[in-house]
Amino acid sequence: MVKIRHWTLPNGFKAQVTENDLKLVEEDLSEDLQQGEVLLESVYLSVDPH
């Protein structure tokens, strides 16, 4: 099993996102990939307003 972590916005947000709007979720992910599936690791993501 692979442990994955991802951020969610459980209640959405109004205007700017604050730390209280985000929730870090950790779950197990099966390593058994099906035909045509890939497993990727994100190293850096950016959400710029520009």
PDB file of N, CA, C and O in Angstrom:
ATOM      1  N   MET A   1       0.836  -1.195   0.000  1.00  0.00           N
ATOM      2  CA  MET A   1       0.000   0.000   0.000  1.00  0.00           C
ATOM      3  C   MET A   1       0.876   1.252   0.000  1.00  0.00           C
ATOM      4  O   MET A   1       1.948   1.288   0.603  1.00  0.00           O
ATOM      5  N   VAL A   2       0.398   2.241  -0.674  1.00  0.00           N
ATOM      6  CA  VAL A   2       1.045   3.547  -0.727  1.00  0.00           C
ATOM      7  C   VAL A   2       0.187   4.513   0.070  1.00  0.00           C
ATOM      8  O   VAL A   2      -1.029   4.554  -0.115  1.00  0.00           O
ATOM      9  N   LYS A   3       0.802   5.296   0.960  1.00  0.00           N
ATOM     10  CA  LYS A   3       0.084   6.341   1.698  1.00  0.00           C
ATOM     11  C   LYS A   3       0.103   7.605   0.854  1.00  0.00           C
ATOM     12  O   LYS A   3       1.164   8.037   0.402  1.00  0.00           O
ATOM     13  N   ILE A   4      -1.062   8.198   0.639  1.00  0.00           N
ATOM     14  CA  ILE A   4      -1.121   9.465  -0.088  1.00  0.00           C
ATOM     15  C   ILE A   4      -1.714  10.535   0.817  1.00  0.00           C
ATOM     16  O   ILE A   4      -2.510  10.244   1.710  1.00  0.00           O
ATOM     17  N   ARG A   5      -1.317  11.768   0.572  1.00  0.00           N
ATOM     18  CA  ARG A   5      -1.875  12.919   1.280  1.00  0.00           C
ATOM     19  C   ARG A   5      -2.345  13.917   0.239  1.00  0.00           C
ATOM     20  O   ARG A   5      -1.662  14.162  -0.755  1.00  0.00           O
ATOM     21  N   HIS A   6      -3.506  14.487   0.473  1.00  0.00           N
ATOM     22  CA  HIS A   6      -4.006  15.508  -0.437  1.00  0.00           C
ATOM     23  C   HIS A   6      -4.824  16.525   0.335  1.00  0.00           C
ATOM     24  O   HIS A   6      -5.431  16.219   1.361  1.00  0.00           O
ATOM     25  N   TRP A   7      -4.823  17.748  -0.187  1.00  0.00           N
ATOM     26  CA  TRP A   7      -5.574  18.841   0.435  1.00  0.00           C
ATOM     27  C   TRP A   7      -6.967  18.905  -0.166  1.00  0.00           C
ATOM     28  O   TRP A   7      -7.141  18.710  -1.369  1.00  0.00           O
ATOM     29  N   THR A   8      -7.956  19.177   0.672  1.00  0.00           N
ATOM     30  CA  THR A   8      -9.326  19.354   0.200  1.00  0.00           C
ATOM     31  C   THR A   8      -9.873  20.678   0.717  1.00  0.00           C
ATOM     32  O   THR A   8      -9.355  21.250   1.677  1.00  0.00           O
ATOM     33  N   LEU A   9     -10.916  21.146   0.071  1.00  0.00           N
ATOM     34  CA  LEU A   9     -11.668  22.324   0.515  1.00  0.00           C
ATOM     35  C   LEU A   9     -13.056  21.829   0.908  1.00  0.00           C
ATOM     36  O   LEU A   9     -13.992  21.952   0.118  1.00  0.00           O
ATOM     37  N   PRO A  10     -13.214  21.266   2.121  1.00  0.00           N
ATOM     38  CA  PRO A  10     -14.478  20.620   2.490  1.00  0.00           C
ATOM     39  C   PRO A  10     -15.697  21.540   2.447  1.00  0.00           C
ATOM     40  O   PRO A  10     -16.795  21.075   2.144  1.00  0.00           O
ATOM     41  N   ASN A  11     -15.537  22.810   2.735  1.00  0.00           N
ATOM     42  CA  ASN A  11     -16.678  23.723   2.768  1.00  0.00           C
ATOM     43  C   ASN A  11     -16.583  24.821   1.722  1.00  0.00           C
ATOM     44  O   ASN A  11     -17.311  25.812   1.790  1.00  0.00           O
ATOM     45  N   GLY A  12     -15.689  24.651   0.755  1.00  0.00           N
ATOM     46  CA  GLY A  12     -15.490  25.711  -0.223  1.00  0.00           C
ATOM     47  C   GLY A  12     -14.828  26.913   0.440  1.00  0.00           C
ATOM     48  O   GLY A  12     -14.294  26.796   1.543  1.00  0.00           O
ATOM     49  N   PHE A  13     -14.858  28.059  -0.218  1.00  0.00           N
ATOM     50  CA  PHE A  13     -14.276  29.255   0.373  1.00  0.00           C
ATOM     51  C   PHE A  13     -14.911  30.486  -0.245  1.00  0.00           C
ATOM     52  O   PHE A  13     -15.507  30.423  -1.320  1.00  0.00           O
ATOM     53  N   LYS A  14     -14.775  31.599   0.444  1.00  0.00           N
ATOM     54  CA  LYS A  14     -15.248  32.891  -0.051  1.00  0.00           C
ATOM     55  C   LYS A  14     -14.043  33.815  -0.111  1.00  0.00           C
ATOM     56  O   LYS A  14     -13.266  33.882   0.841  1.00  0.00           O
ATOM     57  N   ALA A  15     -13.883  34.520  -1.211  1.00  0.00           N
ATOM     58  CA  ALA A  15     -12.751  35.437  -1.414  1.00  0.00           C
ATOM     59  C   ALA A  15     -11.444  34.659  -1.346  1.00  0.00           C
ATOM     60  O   ALA A  15     -11.262  33.701  -2.096  1.00  0.00           O
ATOM     61  N   GLN A  16     -10.532  35.052  -0.459  1.00  0.00           N
ATOM     62  CA  GLN A  16      -9.239  34.377  -0.370  1.00  0.00           C
ATOM     63  C   GLN A  16      -9.329  33.125   0.494  1.00  0.00           C
ATOM     64  O   GLN A  16     -10.055  33.088   1.487  1.00  0.00           O
ATOM     65  N   VAL A  17      -8.576  32.101   0.095  1.00  0.00           N
ATOM     66  CA  VAL A  17      -8.519  30.857   0.866  1.00  0.00           C
ATOM     67  C   VAL A  17      -7.651  31.088   2.093  1.00  0.00           C
ATOM     68  O   VAL A  17      -6.572  31.673   1.997  1.00  0.00           O
ATOM     69  N   THR A  18      -8.124  30.627   3.248  1.00  0.00           N
ATOM     70  CA  THR A  18      -7.340  30.713   4.475  1.00  0.00           C
ATOM     71  C   THR A  18      -6.963  29.301   4.916  1.00  0.00           C
ATOM     72  O   THR A  18      -7.480  28.318   4.387  1.00  0.00           O
ATOM     73  N   GLU A  19      -6.072  29.213   5.874  1.00  0.00           N
ATOM     74  CA  GLU A  19      -5.637  27.914   6.393  1.00  0.00           C
ATOM     75  C   GLU A  19      -6.821  27.120   6.949  1.00  0.00           C
ATOM     76  O   GLU A  19      -6.828  25.891   6.881  1.00  0.00           O
ATOM     77  N   ASN A  20      -7.815  27.811   7.494  1.00  0.00           N
ATOM     78  CA  ASN A  20      -8.984  27.143   8.072  1.00  0.00           C
ATOM     79  C   ASN A  20      -9.898  26.526   7.014  1.00  0.00           C
ATOM     80  O   ASN A  20     -10.725  25.673   7.338  1.00  0.00           O
ATOM     81  N   ASP A  21      -9.760  26.947   5.746  1.00  0.00           N
ATOM     82  CA  ASP A  21     -10.578  26.397   4.664  1.00  0.00           C
ATOM     83  C   ASP A  21     -10.055  25.050   4.171  1.00  0.00           C
ATOM     84  O   ASP A  21     -10.795  24.298   3.536  1.00  0.00           O
ATOM     85  N   LEU A  22      -8.794  24.738   4.454  1.00  0.00           N
ATOM     86  CA  LEU A  22      -8.141  23.546   3.924  1.00  0.00           C
ATOM     87  C   LEU A  22      -8.107  22.415   4.942  1.00  0.00           C
ATOM     88  O   LEU A  22      -8.056  22.651   6.150  1.00  0.00           O
ATOM     89  N   LYS A  23      -8.136  21.181   4.440  1.00  0.00           N
ATOM     90  CA  LYS A  23      -8.018  20.005   5.298  1.00  0.00           C
ATOM     91  C   LYS A  23      -7.072  19.022   4.617  1.00  0.00           C
ATOM     92  O   LYS A  23      -7.263  18.690   3.447  1.00  0.00           O
ATOM     93  N   LEU A  24      -6.049  18.551   5.341  1.00  0.00           N
ATOM     94  CA  LEU A  24      -5.113  17.572   4.819  1.00  0.00           C
ATOM     95  C   LEU A  24      -5.653  16.177   5.116  1.00  0.00           C
ATOM     96  O   LEU A  24      -5.877  15.828   6.275  1.00  0.00           O
ATOM     97  N   VAL A  25      -5.863  15.379   4.066  1.00  0.00           N
ATOM     98  CA  VAL A  25      -6.424  14.041   4.196  1.00  0.00           C
ATOM     99  C   VAL A  25      -5.342  13.027   3.834  1.00  0.00           C
ATOM    100  O   VAL A  25      -4.645  13.190   2.833  1.00  0.00           O
ATOM    101  N   GLU A  26      -5.203  11.981   4.649  1.00  0.00           N
ATOM    102  CA  GLU A  26      -4.245  10.913   4.374  1.00  0.00           C
ATOM    103  C   GLU A  26      -5.014   9.607   4.211  1.00  0.00           C
ATOM    104  O   GLU A  26      -5.889   9.293   5.017  1.00  0.00           O
ATOM    105  N   GLU A  27      -4.686   8.846   3.165  1.00  0.00           N
ATOM    106  CA  GLU A  27      -5.371   7.581   2.932  1.00  0.00           C
ATOM    107  C   GLU A  27      -4.443   6.592   2.240  1.00  0.00           C
ATOM    108  O   GLU A  27      -3.406   6.973   1.696  1.00  0.00           O
ATOM    109  N   ASP A  28      -4.825   5.323   2.266  1.00  0.00           N
ATOM    110  CA  ASP A  28      -4.068   4.273   1.595  1.00  0.00           C
ATOM    111  C   ASP A  28      -4.510   4.173   0.145  1.00  0.00           C
ATOM    112  O   ASP A  28      -5.693   4.307  -0.169  1.00  0.00           O
ATOM    113  N   LEU A  29      -3.551   3.937  -0.730  1.00  0.00           N
ATOM    114  CA  LEU A  29      -3.830   3.779  -2.149  1.00  0.00           C
ATOM    115  C   LEU A  29      -3.206   2.472  -2.607  1.00  0.00           C
ATOM    116  O   LEU A  29      -2.028   2.219  -2.351  1.00  0.00           O
ATOM    117  N   SER A  30      -3.972   1.657  -3.269  1.00  0.00           N
ATOM    118  CA  SER A  30      -3.475   0.374  -3.755  1.00  0.00           C
ATOM    119  C   SER A  30      -2.410   0.597  -4.823  1.00  0.00           C
ATOM    120  O   SER A  30      -2.539   1.491  -5.659  1.00  0.00           O
ATOM    121  N   GLU A  31      -1.356  -0.219  -4.792  1.00  0.00           N
ATOM    122  CA  GLU A  31      -0.307  -0.132  -5.807  1.00  0.00           C
ATOM    123  C   GLU A  31      -0.651  -0.960  -7.035  1.00  0.00           C
ATOM    124  O   GLU A  31       0.103  -0.958  -8.008  1.00  0.00           O
ATOM    125  N   ASP A  32      -1.772  -1.664  -7.009  1.00  0.00           N
ATOM    126  CA  ASP A  32      -2.191  -2.484  -8.140  1.00  0.00           C
ATOM    127  C   ASP A  32      -2.845  -1.601  -9.191  1.00  0.00           C
ATOM    128  O   ASP A  32      -4.038  -1.306  -9.113  1.00  0.00           O
ATOM    129  N   LEU A  33      -2.062  -1.184 -10.170  1.00  0.00           N
ATOM    130  CA  LEU A  33      -2.578  -0.316 -11.223  1.00  0.00           C
ATOM    131  C   LEU A  33      -3.276  -1.143 -12.292  1.00  0.00           C
ATOM    132  O   LEU A  33      -2.860  -2.257 -12.608  1.00  0.00           O
ATOM    133  N   GLN A  34      -4.328  -0.585 -12.834  1.00  0.00           N
ATOM    134  CA  GLN A  34      -5.063  -1.224 -13.917  1.00  0.00           C
ATOM    135  C   GLN A  34      -4.467  -0.784 -15.253  1.00  0.00           C
ATOM    136  O   GLN A  34      -3.674   0.156 -15.309  1.00  0.00           O
ATOM    137  N   GLN A  35      -4.848  -1.460 -16.310  1.00  0.00           N
ATOM    138  CA  GLN A  35      -4.401  -1.125 -17.662  1.00  0.00           C
ATOM    139  C   GLN A  35      -4.675   0.351 -17.951  1.00  0.00           C
ATOM    140  O   GLN A  35      -5.805   0.811 -17.782  1.00  0.00           O
ATOM    141  N   GLY A  36      -3.658   1.097 -18.383  1.00  0.00           N
ATOM    142  CA  GLY A  36      -3.824   2.501 -18.743  1.00  0.00           C
ATOM    143  C   GLY A  36      -3.706   3.477 -17.583  1.00  0.00           C
ATOM    144  O   GLY A  36      -3.804   4.684 -17.803  1.00  0.00           O
ATOM    145  N   GLU A  37      -3.497   3.002 -16.342  1.00  0.00           N
ATOM    146  CA  GLU A  37      -3.354   3.881 -15.187  1.00  0.00           C
ATOM    147  C   GLU A  37      -1.884   4.139 -14.891  1.00  0.00           C
ATOM    148  O   GLU A  37      -1.030   3.300 -15.179  1.00  0.00           O
ATOM    149  N   VAL A  38      -1.589   5.308 -14.313  1.00  0.00           N
ATOM    150  CA  VAL A  38      -0.235   5.646 -13.875  1.00  0.00           C
ATOM    151  C   VAL A  38      -0.318   6.249 -12.478  1.00  0.00           C
ATOM    152  O   VAL A  38      -1.337   6.832 -12.107  1.00  0.00           O
ATOM    153  N   LEU A  39       0.749   6.110 -11.710  1.00  0.00           N
ATOM    154  CA  LEU A  39       0.840   6.697 -10.380  1.00  0.00           C
ATOM    155  C   LEU A  39       1.957   7.727 -10.420  1.00  0.00           C
ATOM    156  O   LEU A  39       3.105   7.387 -10.706  1.00  0.00           O
ATOM    157  N   LEU A  40       1.628   8.989 -10.134  1.00  0.00           N
ATOM    158  CA  LEU A  40       2.583  10.086 -10.201  1.00  0.00           C
ATOM    159  C   LEU A  40       2.764  10.724  -8.834  1.00  0.00           C
ATOM    160  O   LEU A  40       1.865  10.676  -7.994  1.00  0.00           O
ATOM    161  N   GLU A  41       3.923  11.317  -8.614  1.00  0.00           N
ATOM    162  CA  GLU A  41       4.180  12.075  -7.395  1.00  0.00           C
ATOM    163  C   GLU A  41       4.417  13.528  -7.777  1.00  0.00           C
ATOM    164  O   GLU A  41       5.300  13.828  -8.579  1.00  0.00           O
ATOM    165  N   SER A  42       3.631  14.427  -7.204  1.00  0.00           N
ATOM    166  CA  SER A  42       3.813  15.861  -7.456  1.00  0.00           C
ATOM    167  C   SER A  42       4.864  16.390  -6.494  1.00  0.00           C
ATOM    168  O   SER A  42       4.788  16.161  -5.287  1.00  0.00           O
ATOM    169  N   VAL A  43       5.836  17.092  -7.034  1.00  0.00           N
ATOM    170  CA  VAL A  43       6.893  17.663  -6.210  1.00  0.00           C
ATOM    171  C   VAL A  43       6.569  19.114  -5.877  1.00  0.00           C
ATOM    172  O   VAL A  43       6.835  19.570  -4.765  1.00  0.00           O
ATOM    173  N   TYR A  44       5.998  19.841  -6.830  1.00  0.00           N
ATOM    174  CA  TYR A  44       5.719  21.259  -6.622  1.00  0.00           C
ATOM    175  C   TYR A  44       4.481  21.645  -7.417  1.00  0.00           C
ATOM    176  O   TYR A  44       4.380  21.345  -8.607  1.00  0.00           O
ATOM    177  N   LEU A  45       3.549  22.306  -6.762  1.00  0.00           N
ATOM    178  CA  LEU A  45       2.365  22.842  -7.430  1.00  0.00           C
ATOM    179  C   LEU A  45       2.231  24.309  -7.060  1.00  0.00           C
ATOM    180  O   LEU A  45       2.568  24.707  -5.945  1.00  0.00           O
ATOM    181  N   SER A  46       1.746  25.104  -7.983  1.00  0.00           N
ATOM    182  CA  SER A  46       1.557  26.525  -7.726  1.00  0.00           C
ATOM    183  C   SER A  46       0.213  26.962  -8.286  1.00  0.00           C
ATOM    184  O   SER A  46      -0.173  26.562  -9.384  1.00  0.00           O
ATOM    185  N   VAL A  47      -0.492  27.781  -7.526  1.00  0.00           N
ATOM    186  CA  VAL A  47      -1.741  28.374  -7.992  1.00  0.00           C
ATOM    187  C   VAL A  47      -1.566  29.880  -7.888  1.00  0.00           C
ATOM    188  O   VAL A  47      -1.782  30.476  -6.833  1.00  0.00           O
ATOM    189  N   ASP A  48      -1.175  30.476  -8.991  1.00  0.00           N
ATOM    190  CA  ASP A  48      -0.914  31.912  -9.017  1.00  0.00           C
ATOM    191  C   ASP A  48      -2.130  32.663  -9.541  1.00  0.00           C
ATOM    192  O   ASP A  48      -2.788  32.203 -10.474  1.00  0.00           O
ATOM    193  N   PRO A  49      -2.430  33.800  -8.958  1.00  0.00           N
ATOM    194  CA  PRO A  49      -3.561  34.587  -9.447  1.00  0.00           C
ATOM    195  C   PRO A  49      -3.244  35.353 -10.728  1.00  0.00           C
ATOM    196  O   PRO A  49      -4.137  35.987 -11.290  1.00  0.00           O
ATOM    197  N   HIS A  50      -2.024  35.314 -11.199  1.00  0.00           N
ATOM    198  CA  HIS A  50      -1.621  36.100 -12.378  1.00  0.00           C
ATOM    199  C   HIS A  50      -1.672  35.277 -13.627  1.00  0.00           C
ATOM    200  O   HIS A  50      -1.366  35.778 -14.709  1.00  0.00           O
TER     201      HIS A  50
END
